[in-house]
Amino acid sequence: MSSDLQQRIETVRRKAGLLTERIHILESASAADRRHIAELEERVADLERKLQEANLKLEYTAIVSSLAPTADDVDGTRDLLVRLVHEIDRCITDLND
């Protein structure tokens, strides 16, 4: 009976050692996973910041492009100025005569 008890104690000791080893492995893996999660959270925050900056630039570009004159606007303004210059020339000619 003493040898049975000794064998059982030895078996429990081996199992406890295995369990302890597995616990250490799991704790190590858990710590590595927590570090990886923290790195990923930092990366997500950085990407969100960059996305916000890109959205602001896009909004600014949209506003600027809507304010910028189109080719038709430039041509229309040029034509108007040419007509006004011709009218001014005609008025000056009329005044000189």
Backbone atoms as SQL, in Angstrom:
CREATE TABLE atoms (id INTEGER PRIMARY KEY, chain TEXT, resi INTEGER, resn TEXT, atom TEXT, x REAL, y REAL, z REAL);
INSERT INTO atoms VALUES
  (1, 'A', 1, 'MET', 'N', 0.800, -1.166, 0.000),
  (2, 'A', 1, 'MET', 'CA', 0.000, 0.000, 0.000),
  (3, 'A', 1, 'MET', 'C', 0.869, 1.266, 0.000),
  (4, 'A', 2, 'SER', 'N', 1.973, 1.216, 0.661),
  (5, 'A', 2, 'SER', 'CA', 2.894, 2.332, 0.700),
  (6, 'A', 2, 'SER', 'C', 3.448, 2.616, -0.689),
  (7, 'A', 3, 'SER', 'N', 3.737, 1.544, -1.441),
  (8, 'A', 3, 'SER', 'CA', 4.257, 1.748, -2.790),
  (9, 'A', 3, 'SER', 'C', 3.178, 2.319, -3.706),
  (10, 'A', 4, 'ASP', 'N', 1.903, 1.913, -3.518),
  (11, 'A', 4, 'ASP', 'CA', 0.790, 2.479, -4.292),
  (12, 'A', 4, 'ASP', 'C', 0.672, 3.982, -4.025),
  (13, 'A', 5, 'LEU', 'N', 0.775, 4.330, -2.755),
  (14, 'A', 5, 'LEU', 'CA', 0.681, 5.735, -2.375),
  (15, 'A', 5, 'LEU', 'C', 1.850, 6.509, -2.972),
  (16, 'A', 6, 'GLN', 'N', 3.006, 5.919, -2.925),
  (17, 'A', 6, 'GLN', 'CA', 4.207, 6.556, -3.480),
  (18, 'A', 6, 'GLN', 'C', 4.040, 6.751, -4.987),
  (19, 'A', 7, 'GLN', 'N', 3.500, 5.753, -5.664),
  (20, 'A', 7, 'GLN', 'CA', 3.273, 5.868, -7.110),
  (21, 'A', 7, 'GLN', 'C', 2.238, 6.967, -7.398),
  (22, 'A', 8, 'ARG', 'N', 1.192, 6.983, -6.607),
  (23, 'A', 8, 'ARG', 'CA', 0.159, 8.010, -6.810),
  (24, 'A', 8, 'ARG', 'C', 0.739, 9.409, -6.572),
  (25, 'A', 9, 'ILE', 'N', 1.537, 9.553, -5.556),
  (26, 'A', 9, 'ILE', 'CA', 2.163, 10.847, -5.262),
  (27, 'A', 9, 'ILE', 'C', 3.065, 11.256, -6.422),
  (28, 'A', 10, 'GLU', 'N', 3.830, 10.312, -6.920),
  (29, 'A', 10, 'GLU', 'CA', 4.728, 10.586, -8.051),
  (30, 'A', 10, 'GLU', 'C', 3.921, 10.968, -9.299),
  (31, 'A', 11, 'THR', 'N', 2.827, 10.283, -9.544),
  (32, 'A', 11, 'THR', 'CA', 1.965, 10.592, -10.682),
  (33, 'A', 11, 'THR', 'C', 1.371, 11.989, -10.540),
  (34, 'A', 12, 'VAL', 'N', 0.907, 12.314, -9.347),
  (35, 'A', 12, 'VAL', 'CA', 0.340, 13.644, -9.101),
  (36, 'A', 12, 'VAL', 'C', 1.426, 14.702, -9.265),
  (37, 'A', 13, 'ARG', 'N', 2.640, 14.412, -8.787),
  (38, 'A', 13, 'ARG', 'CA', 3.761, 15.346, -8.912),
  (39, 'A', 13, 'ARG', 'C', 4.074, 15.614, -10.383),
  (40, 'A', 14, 'ARG', 'N', 4.118, 14.551, -11.203),
  (41, 'A', 14, 'ARG', 'CA', 4.393, 14.709, -12.640),
  (42, 'A', 14, 'ARG', 'C', 3.286, 15.530, -13.309),
  (43, 'A', 15, 'LYS', 'N', 2.032, 15.197, -12.969),
  (44, 'A', 15, 'LYS', 'CA', 0.910, 15.933, -13.545),
  (45, 'A', 15, 'LYS', 'C', 0.936, 17.402, -13.109),
  (46, 'A', 16, 'ALA', 'N', 1.279, 17.645, -11.865),
  (47, 'A', 16, 'ALA', 'CA', 1.373, 19.023, -11.374),
  (48, 'A', 16, 'ALA', 'C', 2.490, 19.763, -12.110),
  (49, 'A', 17, 'GLY', 'N', 3.598, 19.064, -12.345),
  (50, 'A', 17, 'GLY', 'CA', 4.703, 19.679, -13.097),
  (51, 'A', 17, 'GLY', 'C', 4.277, 20.019, -14.516),
  (52, 'A', 18, 'LEU', 'N', 3.557, 19.096, -15.156),
  (53, 'A', 18, 'LEU', 'CA', 3.059, 19.354, -16.508),
  (54, 'A', 18, 'LEU', 'C', 2.077, 20.527, -16.520),
  (55, 'A', 19, 'LEU', 'N', 1.198, 20.532, -15.524),
  (56, 'A', 19, 'LEU', 'CA', 0.239, 21.632, -15.445),
  (57, 'A', 19, 'LEU', 'C', 0.947, 22.971, -15.231),
  (58, 'A', 20, 'THR', 'N', 1.954, 22.971, -14.371),
  (59, 'A', 20, 'THR', 'CA', 2.713, 24.194, -14.120),
  (60, 'A', 20, 'THR', 'C', 3.404, 24.665, -15.395),
  (61, 'A', 21, 'GLU', 'N', 4.000, 23.715, -16.111),
  (62, 'A', 21, 'GLU', 'CA', 4.665, 24.052, -17.378),
  (63, 'A', 21, 'GLU', 'C', 3.657, 24.616, -18.380),
  (64, 'A', 22, 'ARG', 'N', 2.491, 23.999, -18.474),
  (65, 'A', 22, 'ARG', 'CA', 1.462, 24.489, -19.398),
  (66, 'A', 22, 'ARG', 'C', 0.973, 25.876, -18.991),
  (67, 'A', 23, 'ILE', 'N', 0.838, 26.107, -17.699),
  (68, 'A', 23, 'ILE', 'CA', 0.414, 27.422, -17.216),
  (69, 'A', 23, 'ILE', 'C', 1.432, 28.486, -17.620),
  (70, 'A', 24, 'HIS', 'N', 2.722, 28.180, -17.461),
  (71, 'A', 24, 'HIS', 'CA', 3.775, 29.126, -17.846),
  (72, 'A', 24, 'HIS', 'C', 3.722, 29.405, -19.353),
  (73, 'A', 25, 'ILE', 'N', 3.508, 28.364, -20.137),
  (74, 'A', 25, 'ILE', 'CA', 3.405, 28.534, -21.593),
  (75, 'A', 25, 'ILE', 'C', 2.205, 29.423, -21.936),
  (76, 'A', 26, 'LEU', 'N', 1.058, 29.149, -21.303),
  (77, 'A', 26, 'LEU', 'CA', -0.140, 29.951, -21.567),
  (78, 'A', 26, 'LEU', 'C', 0.033, 31.399, -21.117),
  (79, 'A', 27, 'GLU', 'N', 0.688, 31.610, -19.957),
  (80, 'A', 27, 'GLU', 'CA', 0.929, 32.975, -19.491),
  (81, 'A', 27, 'GLU', 'C', 1.837, 33.721, -20.452),
  (82, 'A', 28, 'SER', 'N', 2.853, 33.034, -20.941),
  (83, 'A', 28, 'SER', 'CA', 3.769, 33.648, -21.900),
  (84, 'A', 28, 'SER', 'C', 3.036, 33.991, -23.193),
  (85, 'A', 29, 'ALA', 'N', 2.234, 33.069, -23.682),
  (86, 'A', 29, 'ALA', 'CA', 1.465, 33.317, -24.900),
  (87, 'A', 29, 'ALA', 'C', 0.465, 34.448, -24.685),
  (88, 'A', 30, 'SER', 'N', -0.144, 34.485, -23.513),
  (89, 'A', 30, 'SER', 'CA', -1.109, 35.542, -23.198),
  (90, 'A', 30, 'SER', 'C', -0.423, 36.905, -23.179),
  (91, 'A', 31, 'ALA', 'N', 0.755, 36.983, -22.588),
  (92, 'A', 31, 'ALA', 'CA', 1.497, 38.248, -22.551),
  (93, 'A', 31, 'ALA', 'C', 1.875, 38.684, -23.963),
  (94, 'A', 32, 'ALA', 'N', 2.320, 37.734, -24.776),
  (95, 'A', 32, 'ALA', 'CA', 2.660, 38.052, -26.165),
  (96, 'A', 32, 'ALA', 'C', 1.427, 38.532, -26.922),
  (97, 'A', 33, 'ASP', 'N', 0.295, 37.890, -26.672),
  (98, 'A', 33, 'ASP', 'CA', -0.946, 38.300, -27.334),
  (99, 'A', 33, 'ASP', 'C', -1.370, 39.704, -26.892),
  (100, 'A', 34, 'ARG', 'N', -1.213, 40.013, -25.607),
  (101, 'A', 34, 'ARG', 'CA', -1.560, 41.352, -25.115),
  (102, 'A', 34, 'ARG', 'C', -0.672, 42.414, -25.761),
  (103, 'A', 35, 'ARG', 'N', 0.629, 42.109, -25.901),
  (104, 'A', 35, 'ARG', 'CA', 1.537, 43.048, -26.564),
  (105, 'A', 35, 'ARG', 'C', 1.121, 43.250, -28.015),
  (106, 'A', 36, 'HIS', 'N', 0.784, 42.156, -28.680),
  (107, 'A', 36, 'HIS', 'CA', 0.367, 42.233, -30.084),
  (108, 'A', 36, 'HIS', 'C', -0.926, 43.049, -30.215),
  (109, 'A', 37, 'ILE', 'N', -1.863, 42.849, -29.309),
  (110, 'A', 37, 'ILE', 'CA', -3.120, 43.605, -29.319),
  (111, 'A', 37, 'ILE', 'C', -2.831, 45.093, -29.120),
  (112, 'A', 38, 'ALA', 'N', -1.927, 45.422, -28.200),
  (113, 'A', 38, 'ALA', 'CA', -1.578, 46.829, -27.965),
  (114, 'A', 38, 'ALA', 'C', -0.960, 47.445, -29.215),
  (115, 'A', 39, 'GLU', 'N', -0.084, 46.706, -29.884),
  (116, 'A', 39, 'GLU', 'CA', 0.521, 47.201, -31.125),
  (117, 'A', 39, 'GLU', 'C', -0.547, 47.426, -32.191),
  (118, 'A', 40, 'LEU', 'N', -1.479, 46.492, -32.307),
  (119, 'A', 40, 'LEU', 'CA', -2.536, 46.622, -33.302),
  (120, 'A', 40, 'LEU', 'C', -3.457, 47.796, -32.972),
  (121, 'A', 41, 'GLU', 'N', -3.737, 48.010, -31.690),
  (122, 'A', 41, 'GLU', 'CA', -4.570, 49.153, -31.296),
  (123, 'A', 41, 'GLU', 'C', -3.876, 50.461, -31.642),
  (124, 'A', 42, 'GLU', 'N', -2.557, 50.530, -31.428),
  (125, 'A', 42, 'GLU', 'CA', -1.793, 51.724, -31.801),
  (126, 'A', 42, 'GLU', 'C', -1.856, 51.943, -33.310),
  (127, 'A', 43, 'ARG', 'N', -1.720, 50.860, -34.045),
  (128, 'A', 43, 'ARG', 'CA', -1.762, 50.959, -35.515),
  (129, 'A', 43, 'ARG', 'C', -3.138, 51.424, -35.991),
  (130, 'A', 44, 'VAL', 'N', -4.190, 50.896, -35.377),
  (131, 'A', 44, 'VAL', 'CA', -5.551, 51.306, -35.731),
  (132, 'A', 44, 'VAL', 'C', -5.735, 52.800, -35.442),
  (133, 'A', 45, 'ALA', 'N', -5.249, 53.255, -34.290),
  (134, 'A', 45, 'ALA', 'CA', -5.366, 54.674, -33.937),
  (135, 'A', 45, 'ALA', 'C', -4.613, 55.533, -34.947),
  (136, 'A', 46, 'ASP', 'N', -3.421, 55.093, -35.347),
  (137, 'A', 46, 'ASP', 'CA', -2.628, 55.827, -36.336),
  (138, 'A', 46, 'ASP', 'C', -3.350, 55.859, -37.682),
  (139, 'A', 47, 'LEU', 'N', -3.896, 54.727, -38.090),
  (140, 'A', 47, 'LEU', 'CA', -4.616, 54.676, -39.366),
  (141, 'A', 47, 'LEU', 'C', -5.882, 55.528, -39.325),
  (142, 'A', 48, 'GLU', 'N', -6.566, 55.551, -38.182),
  (143, 'A', 48, 'GLU', 'CA', -7.752, 56.404, -38.053),
  (144, 'A', 48, 'GLU', 'C', -7.367, 57.874, -38.158),
  (145, 'A', 49, 'ARG', 'N', -6.239, 58.241, -37.553),
  (146, 'A', 49, 'ARG', 'CA', -5.763, 59.627, -37.647),
  (147, 'A', 49, 'ARG', 'C', -5.436, 59.978, -39.093),
  (148, 'A', 50, 'LYS', 'N', -4.747, 59.071, -39.786),
  (149, 'A', 50, 'LYS', 'CA', -4.409, 59.315, -41.192),
  (150, 'A', 50, 'LYS', 'C', -5.664, 59.397, -42.055),
  (151, 'A', 51, 'LEU', 'N', -6.649, 58.567, -41.765),
  (152, 'A', 51, 'LEU', 'CA', -7.909, 58.603, -42.503),
  (153, 'A', 51, 'LEU', 'C', -8.612, 59.930, -42.291),
  (154, 'A', 52, 'GLN', 'N', -8.604, 60.427, -41.063),
  (155, 'A', 52, 'GLN', 'CA', -9.230, 61.705, -40.770),
  (156, 'A', 52, 'GLN', 'C', -8.517, 62.827, -41.526),
  (157, 'A', 53, 'GLU', 'N', -7.181, 62.792, -41.556),
  (158, 'A', 53, 'GLU', 'CA', -6.422, 63.793, -42.308),
  (159, 'A', 53, 'GLU', 'C', -6.750, 63.716, -43.792),
  (160, 'A', 54, 'ALA', 'N', -6.831, 62.499, -44.327),
  (161, 'A', 54, 'ALA', 'CA', -7.154, 62.325, -45.745),
  (162, 'A', 54, 'ALA', 'C', -8.555, 62.842, -46.054),
  (163, 'A', 55, 'ASN', 'N', -9.496, 62.588, -45.157),
  (164, 'A', 55, 'ASN', 'CA', -10.860, 63.091, -45.365),
  (165, 'A', 55, 'ASN', 'C', -10.887, 64.618, -45.350),
  (166, 'A', 56, 'LEU', 'N', -10.104, 65.236, -44.456),
  (167, 'A', 56, 'LEU', 'CA', -10.031, 66.696, -44.424),
  (168, 'A', 56, 'LEU', 'C', -9.435, 67.239, -45.717),
  (169, 'A', 57, 'LYS', 'N', -8.378, 66.584, -46.211),
  (170, 'A', 57, 'LYS', 'CA', -7.769, 67.010, -47.471),
  (171, 'A', 57, 'LYS', 'C', -8.754, 66.847, -48.623),
  (172, 'A', 58, 'LEU', 'N', -9.494, 65.758, -48.622),
  (173, 'A', 58, 'LEU', 'CA', -10.489, 65.533, -49.661),
  (174, 'A', 58, 'LEU', 'C', -11.576, 66.602, -49.620),
  (175, 'A', 59, 'GLU', 'N', -12.036, 66.923, -48.417),
  (176, 'A', 59, 'GLU', 'CA', -13.056, 67.965, -48.267),
  (177, 'A', 59, 'GLU', 'C', -12.517, 69.309, -48.744),
  (178, 'A', 60, 'TYR', 'N', -11.273, 69.620, -48.369),
  (179, 'A', 60, 'TYR', 'CA', -10.652, 70.874, -48.803),
  (180, 'A', 60, 'TYR', 'C', -10.544, 70.909, -50.328),
  (181, 'A', 61, 'THR', 'N', -10.119, 69.805, -50.917),
  (182, 'A', 61, 'THR', 'CA', -9.991, 69.733, -52.371),
  (183, 'A', 61, 'THR', 'C', -11.344, 69.913, -53.045),
  (184, 'A', 62, 'ALA', 'N', -12.371, 69.324, -52.482),
  (185, 'A', 62, 'ALA', 'CA', -13.710, 69.465, -53.057),
  (186, 'A', 62, 'ALA', 'C', -14.166, 70.920, -52.989),
  (187, 'A', 63, 'ILE', 'N', -13.898, 71.591, -51.862),
  (188, 'A', 63, 'ILE', 'CA', -14.296, 72.992, -51.719),
  (189, 'A', 63, 'ILE', 'C', -13.520, 73.862, -52.696),
  (190, 'A', 64, 'VAL', 'N', -12.215, 73.640, -52.775),
  (191, 'A', 64, 'VAL', 'CA', -11.384, 74.451, -53.659),
  (192, 'A', 64, 'VAL', 'C', -11.774, 74.236, -55.121),
  (193, 'A', 65, 'SER', 'N', -12.028, 72.992, -55.487),
  (194, 'A', 65, 'SER', 'CA', -12.379, 72.736, -56.884),
  (195, 'A', 65, 'SER', 'C', -13.740, 73.327, -57.234),
  (196, 'A', 66, 'SER', 'N', -14.638, 73.418, -56.250),
  (197, 'A', 66, 'SER', 'CA', -15.939, 74.025, -56.549),
  (198, 'A', 66, 'SER', 'C', -15.821, 75.537, -56.670),
  (199, 'A', 67, 'LEU', 'N', -14.823, 76.131, -56.005),
  (200, 'A', 67, 'LEU', 'CA', -14.617, 77.579, -56.089),
  (201, 'A', 67, 'LEU', 'C', -13.780, 77.981, -57.295),
  (202, 'A', 68, 'ALA', 'N', -12.969, 77.092, -57.787),
  (203, 'A', 68, 'ALA', 'CA', -12.083, 77.407, -58.905),
  (204, 'A', 68, 'ALA', 'C', -12.904, 77.597, -60.175),
  (205, 'A', 69, 'PRO', 'N', -12.513, 78.582, -60.990),
  (206, 'A', 69, 'PRO', 'CA', -13.270, 78.804, -62.223),
  (207, 'A', 69, 'PRO', 'C', -13.037, 77.669, -63.224),
  (208, 'A', 70, 'THR', 'N', -14.090, 77.398, -63.974),
  (209, 'A', 70, 'THR', 'CA', -13.968, 76.379, -65.016),
  (210, 'A', 70, 'THR', 'C', -13.464, 77.052, -66.290),
  (211, 'A', 71, 'ALA', 'N', -13.140, 76.249, -67.266),
  (212, 'A', 71, 'ALA', 'CA', -12.676, 76.787, -68.551),
  (213, 'A', 71, 'ALA', 'C', -13.758, 77.654, -69.184),
  (214, 'A', 72, 'ASP', 'N', -15.005, 77.251, -69.045),
  (215, 'A', 72, 'ASP', 'CA', -16.113, 78.048, -69.589),
  (216, 'A', 72, 'ASP', 'C', -16.203, 79.400, -68.886),
  (217, 'A', 73, 'ASP', 'N', -15.996, 79.412, -67.561),
  (218, 'A', 73, 'ASP', 'CA', -16.016, 80.678, -66.823),
  (219, 'A', 73, 'ASP', 'C', -14.911, 81.606, -67.320),
  (220, 'A', 74, 'VAL', 'N', -13.723, 81.068, -67.519),
  (221, 'A', 74, 'VAL', 'CA', -12.597, 81.873, -67.987),
  (222, 'A', 74, 'VAL', 'C', -12.886, 82.416, -69.379),
  (223, 'A', 75, 'ASP', 'N', -13.401, 81.580, -70.265),
  (224, 'A', 75, 'ASP', 'CA', -13.721, 82.026, -71.627),
  (225, 'A', 75, 'ASP', 'C', -14.806, 83.095, -71.609),
  (226, 'A', 76, 'GLY', 'N', -15.831, 82.901, -70.786),
  (227, 'A', 76, 'GLY', 'CA', -16.901, 83.892, -70.695),
  (228, 'A', 76, 'GLY', 'C', -16.394, 85.228, -70.186),
  (229, 'A', 77, 'THR', 'N', -15.549, 85.193, -69.165),
  (230, 'A', 77, 'THR', 'CA', -14.976, 86.421, -68.618),
  (231, 'A', 77, 'THR', 'C', -14.091, 87.108, -69.649),
  (232, 'A', 78, 'ARG', 'N', -13.316, 86.338, -70.375),
  (233, 'A', 78, 'ARG', 'CA', -12.441, 86.892, -71.409),
  (234, 'A', 78, 'ARG', 'C', -13.283, 87.582, -72.495),
  (235, 'A', 79, 'ASP', 'N', -14.351, 86.926, -72.919),
  (236, 'A', 79, 'ASP', 'CA', -15.228, 87.514, -73.944),
  (237, 'A', 79, 'ASP', 'C', -15.854, 88.814, -73.436),
  (238, 'A', 80, 'LEU', 'N', -16.299, 88.813, -72.170),
  (239, 'A', 80, 'LEU', 'CA', -16.890, 90.006, -71.597),
  (240, 'A', 80, 'LEU', 'C', -15.882, 91.158, -71.581),
  (241, 'A', 81, 'LEU', 'N', -14.646, 90.857, -71.178),
  (242, 'A', 81, 'LEU', 'CA', -13.610, 91.894, -71.134),
  (243, 'A', 81, 'LEU', 'C', -13.309, 92.432, -72.529),
  (244, 'A', 82, 'VAL', 'N', -13.272, 91.561, -73.520),
  (245, 'A', 82, 'VAL', 'CA', -13.020, 92.002, -74.897),
  (246, 'A', 82, 'VAL', 'C', -14.139, 92.941, -75.347),
  (247, 'A', 83, 'ARG', 'N', -15.389, 92.572, -75.061),
  (248, 'A', 83, 'ARG', 'CA', -16.515, 93.436, -75.441),
  (249, 'A', 83, 'ARG', 'C', -16.442, 94.778, -74.723),
  (250, 'A', 84, 'LEU', 'N', -16.096, 94.755, -73.435),
  (251, 'A', 84, 'LEU', 'CA', -15.986, 96.004, -72.687),
  (252, 'A', 84, 'LEU', 'C', -14.864, 96.893, -73.223),
  (253, 'A', 85, 'VAL', 'N', -13.740, 96.296, -73.566),
  (254, 'A', 85, 'VAL', 'CA', -12.633, 97.069, -74.133),
  (255, 'A', 85, 'VAL', 'C', -13.062, 97.691, -75.457),
  (256, 'A', 86, 'HIS', 'N', -13.779, 96.944, -76.290),
  (257, 'A', 86, 'HIS', 'CA', -14.269, 97.490, -77.562),
  (258, 'A', 86, 'HIS', 'C', -15.228, 98.654, -77.313),
  (259, 'A', 87, 'GLU', 'N', -16.098, 98.517, -76.316),
  (260, 'A', 87, 'GLU', 'CA', -17.040, 99.588, -75.990),
  (261, 'A', 87, 'GLU', 'C', -16.298, 100.820, -75.499),
  (262, 'A', 88, 'ILE', 'N', -15.289, 100.601, -74.663),
  (263, 'A', 88, 'ILE', 'CA', -14.496, 101.733, -74.156),
  (264, 'A', 88, 'ILE', 'C', -13.786, 102.423, -75.308),
  (265, 'A', 89, 'ASP', 'N', -13.196, 101.645, -76.192),
  (266, 'A', 89, 'ASP', 'CA', -12.524, 102.224, -77.368),
  (267, 'A', 89, 'ASP', 'C', -13.512, 103.050, -78.193),
  (268, 'A', 90, 'ARG', 'N', -14.720, 102.537, -78.379),
  (269, 'A', 90, 'ARG', 'CA', -15.732, 103.232, -79.174),
  (270, 'A', 90, 'ARG', 'C', -16.126, 104.531, -78.468),
  (271, 'A', 91, 'CYS', 'N', -16.262, 104.451, -77.146),
  (272, 'A', 91, 'CYS', 'CA', -16.623, 105.656, -76.391),
  (273, 'A', 91, 'CYS', 'C', -15.512, 106.704, -76.476),
  (274, 'A', 92, 'ILE', 'N', -14.278, 106.273, -76.377),
  (275, 'A', 92, 'ILE', 'CA', -13.139, 107.211, -76.492),
  (276, 'A', 92, 'ILE', 'C', -13.127, 107.826, -77.880),
  (277, 'A', 93, 'THR', 'N', -13.378, 107.026, -78.891),
  (278, 'A', 93, 'THR', 'CA', -13.400, 107.526, -80.272),
  (279, 'A', 93, 'THR', 'C', -14.527, 108.540, -80.424),
  (280, 'A', 94, 'ASP', 'N', -15.687, 108.253, -79.862),
  (281, 'A', 94, 'ASP', 'CA', -16.811, 109.178, -79.943),
  (282, 'A', 94, 'ASP', 'C', -16.490, 110.492, -79.233),
  (283, 'A', 95, 'LEU', 'N', -15.804, 110.399, -78.096),
  (284, 'A', 95, 'LEU', 'CA', -15.444, 111.608, -77.350),
  (285, 'A', 95, 'LEU', 'C', -14.405, 112.445, -78.091),
  (286, 'A', 96, 'ASN', 'N', -13.514, 111.814, -78.765),
  (287, 'A', 96, 'ASN', 'CA', -12.466, 112.530, -79.497),
  (288, 'A', 96, 'ASN', 'C', -13.030, 113.207, -80.740),
  (289, 'A', 97, 'ASP', 'N', -14.086, 112.718, -81.290),
  (290, 'A', 97, 'ASP', 'CA', -14.652, 113.298, -82.525),
  (291, 'A', 97, 'ASP', 'C', -15.455, 114.478, -82.238);
